[in-house]
Structure formats: structure tokens, C-alpha cells
Amino acid sequence: MKNNKRNKHIIWAFRLAALAACSIWLYRGNTSIQTTQVRISSERIPVSFDGFVIVHVSDLHNAEFGNNQDGLLEAVKDAAPNLIAITGDLIDSRHTNITKAMEFINGAVTIAPVYYVTGNHESRISEYPQIEKQMAEAGVIILRNQGTALKRKGNGIRLLGLDDPDFIRRGNPANPLSTADAMLKNLLNNNSSYTVLLSHRPELFDIYSANDIDLVLSGHAHGGQVRVPFIGGLVAPNQGVFPKYYEGVYEKGRTKMVVSRGLGNSIAPVRINNRPELVVITLSS
């Protein structure tokens, strides 16, 4: 009898230890930022932009990383960026908190120039004009179907920003994808410079490639939410089960697309084997 009780105690101790270990693993996997280094090489990149660093921030969804976003801002600062690119879903439409979003923005603009494009969550909330106004006042360059030139030592590259299709859909509910394609063509306007596009949606990769965009920065897929070893991401918005584009670098023609796993969560509250990600992109001529 004593041995049976002892064995039961041991079994329960192992169970509790396993539960504690699993809880710690899940907590760390949802709160600890992983910085991923990506080098993008192209003969089209001007020599003056060799070593140019872009920190890619996506899908914050009002997540918190330290007081006043200190943890996230420290990771951004450590990357010593020349530019910070935010590719949408800075907030979450289910629990919008402008203060949390602006804590990151107000810190980011002191590190490097910040460029921003909308995500689908921004399209869902009535507060978006207020957020946009506060970001602009803080110094963020907001690219809503707009482009700008980045100059270094007399040479330049082109930076474009495409609105999320949910914004486009309001104006053209019949065919937002053809509208996105038309807007890209209008933004390019036969421009021959190396072109970087900020666009929330990776599932539009064929459109980006058809327009010969050199580099696309996207998010939205949340890394597939659950990453299965040897298989990849499990599910992503607008791509469904086993999404094609969920993290990393994809290539087609001359187009390369970097998909961030993002930082926060939305519908699914927990990431599994899929840490929040900050992507640091270094251009190489």
C-alpha cells in the first residue's frame, strides 16, 4: 500500500512538473521576441544602400512587451536600423488600445524613420482616423497607396505602400484584387529603381511578382499560428490550412517577399512553436 501511494505521488509530481514546464514554454513562446536576420542581395540595389538595415514590424495587435513597449523598442534599437517598416495590424479590432500602439510608435520614431501601411484590422475600427492622425503627428510616414524615394549619396530606391484590400474593398467590392494590381501599376509608373513594397497581405504574392516588385515586406499570416515540425505553419488568415506563405523569404521571378510571423495574436490567443518575431533585413548590393 505504501509503495502504491509513493508511486502515485511520483506520478503526480511528474505531471505537475510537466505542466509547469509546458506553461513556461508556452509563456516564453508568446512573450519572448525572436530577432530574425535576413540578407537581401540584388545587383539592382545601389552601392550606397549596401548594408542598409530595415527593421520589419508586423501584426503587433496591441501586444505588450515590457512597460511602455520597452522590450520591443530595445530589440528594434539593438538592430541599429536605417528605417523601420510597419506592415499593418498595429492594433487589434477586438480590443483596440490606441495608447499601447502609440507607446511603440512614440519610441520607434526616436530610433529611425518609421513608414507604415494599413492592415485588415485597421479597416474594421472607427478609431482608425484618430490613430492615423496621432501617428502622423508623431512623425510616421503613412503610405496609403503612395510611394516615396529614399536617397543615399545621390542614389535612390523606391519605397511603396499598398493599403490593405479591406480598405480597397470598400471602394470596389466587386474586385479588390484587380484594384490592388491597378494601384501597384500606378505607383510604379514605369519606375526603374530598386523597389521595396510594404503590403500587409502575403497571399497577393503573384500580383507583386507580376509587377516586378524587387522586395515585398508582408505579415498577416502570424507564422501559421502553430508551427508543426517538418510541415510548417498550420493555418493563416485568407490562406486556410497549411498556408503557402507564412514566414521567411519567398522568391518568384525577380521578386523576393519577406513574411514576418508578427508579434501579437488575434483570434487565436496562443502561438505554439512560433515565437513573436522581429525581422531585421540588410540590403546587399
Salt bridges, closest charged atoms under 4 A:
ASP59 OD1 - HIS61 NE2 3.50
ASP59 OD1 - HIS200 NE2 3.84
ASP59 OD1 - HIS222 NE2 3.33
GLU64 OE2 - LYS100 NZ 3.24
ASP89 OD2 - HIS61 NE2 3.34
ASP89 OD2 - HIS200 NE2 3.16
ASP92 OD2 - HIS61 ND1 2.76
ASP92 OD1 - HIS95 NE2 3.75
ASP92 OD2 - HIS121 ND1 3.80
GLU132 OE1 - ARG144 NH1 3.38
GLU137 OE2 - LYS133 NZ 2.61
ASP163 OD2 - ARG144 NH2 2.95
ASP164 OD1 - ARG201 NE 2.68
ASP166 OD1 - ARG169 NH1 2.31
ASP166 OD1 - ARG201 NH2 3.31
ASP181 OD1 - LYS185 NZ 2.96
GLU203 OE2 - ARG201 NH1 3.19
ASP206 OD1 - LYS252 NZ 2.91
ASP214 OD1 - ARG44 NE 2.80
ASP214 OD1 - ARG254 NE 3.27
GLU247 OE2 - ARG227 NH1 3.00
GLU247 OE1 - ARG261 NH1 3.07
GLU277 OE2 - ARG261 NH1 3.33
